[in-house]
């Protein structure tokens, strides 16, 4: 799998549907809010990227609404039909706190 670095954070590209992943477009958009998520889904609507975090059940921040097991269902019900989207898996989190 391909690995990418965005704003000093490492991610593995799980899916890149319709070549959606644009690193330059994501710079500055994956904020500290996403540090607690195992995965980030990015989809494009009206030319703009929308981001949503998901977790596996063993993550201490897990909530059913962000269950990674339901990511395909989320894409089908909340994203435009056949839209461009990508899924990133967080490999490391570097917090400067």
N, C-alpha and C positions, 0 to 999 in steps of 0.2 A: 504494500500500500504506500501511496505517496504521503510524504510528510511535508508540512508547511510551517513557516514561522510568521506569526501575525502579532505585531506590537510586543515582541519579546516573549511570546507564548507559543509553545509547540503543540501542533495538532496533527492528527492523522486524518486523511481524507477518506471517509467511509463511502461516500457516494457523491458524484458530481454529475447530476442529471442535466443533460443538454448543455454541458460545459458552462455551468453556472458560476463556478468559483472564480472570483476576481479579487486577488489579494489586495490590490490597490484600493478597491472599493470598500474593503473591510477595515483598512487602517483607521484607528480611532473609534470604530463603532463597537468593537467587542470590549466593553467596559468591565470594570471590577464586578459588576452585577453577575456576569457570566462565570466568574471564578468558581462558584459552588456547583456548577453543572458539569456532568460527564460528557455531554454532547451538545452541539449547537446546530440547529437547523436554520439555514438561510434560504429564503425563497424570494423571488422577484415578483412584485405586483406594481403595475404602472411605472416600470422602470426603476423602482427603488427596492433595495434589499430590506427584508423584514427578518428579524432574528428571534429565535425562541430556544430556550434551554430545556434539556431533558436529562433525567438521571436514571441510573439502574437502581434496583430495589435495595441494594446494599449501601447506597450513599446515605449518609446521615441527614441530608437535606431532601430526601425523597418525599414527593407528594404525588398522589395518584394522577393529578392533572398533568404532571411532567414525567410520566412513566415512559421510559424509552421503548418498552415493549409495544406501546401504542403509537409510535411515531408514524407508521404507515397509515393508520386510521386518521391521524391528525392531518397528514398531507392530503388525503382524499377529501376530508370534510372542511378544511380551513385554507387550502391553497387553491389557486386557480387551476383549472383542468390543464394538465400537461405543462405546467409552468416550469421554469428553470429553478432548480434548487440544489442545495448541497448539504451534506451532513459531515460535521467535523467531530472528532473525538479528542478531548483534551488529553495531552500526554504529560504535561507538567504545568504547574501553576506557580508563578513567581510573584509573591505578594511583597510589596514594599511598605510594610506597616510597622 
